[in-house]
Amino acid sequence: MIPFLTRNWLWKLLSLAMAFLVWLTVASEPELATIVSVPVVYRNYPANLDISSDIASTIRVEARGPARQLRSLSDLRIAASIDFASVQAPGERTFTLTASNLNLPRGIDLMRTVPAQLRFRFENRMSRMMPVEIAFSGRLAAGLSIETTVDPTELEIQGPESHVRDARDLVSDPLDLTRVTGNTVQTLAVYAPDPELRFTGRPQVKVKIQVKGTSH
């Protein structure tokens, strides 16, 4: 045992001294607090449910630790992780944010998060076909009239059940009548006023315009 302890004793002594210096540097470093904004990431989103309440994209994190570590905290890509694996049915669910939701480095202590909790309202996901209303702007030239054919006349929307049930007609971008001088086909984007709704396909329609009469 003694030969093992005395072998390369100089290197061992040097390593011990360096370790002590590192410890001394860390131990003597002032402890500070900081506030950083971090993104919120969501895991295991339920397949047949949608969130109809506000969804937080960032939270504020107040943390405390050695000054050197805190200075690099904003460069460590810290995120708050929320796991929806336990959500199996519609309803309201509250998630309390703790250190286990954050990937803080060792030596950094969580003081609090703002907000401290995130609350979500989950609803069944619903789909529905909705008629498209064509919007017009301007006026036709004198003596002209038009007939329009819309394809398709309805588009499918999807979203939280309550929002889909309360949805109103979908509206196209305005068709400028001042530019209509002859038969034409225009492709118009379609807009859903409720931001909770989304289209299952391409949000656009083709409007076939047949002009009657002669402008002067």
Secondary structure, DSSP 8 states (H G I E B T S, - for coil): -HHHHHTTHHHHHHHHHHHHHHHHHHHHS-EEEEEEEEEEEEES--TTEEE-S---SEEEEEEEEEHHHHHTGGGS---EEEE-TT--SSEEEEEE--GGGB---TT-EEEEEESSEEEEEEEEEEEEEEEEE--EES---TTEEEEEEEESSEEEEEEEHHHHHT---EEE--EEGGG--S-EEEEEEEE-SSTT-EESS--EEEEEEEEEE---
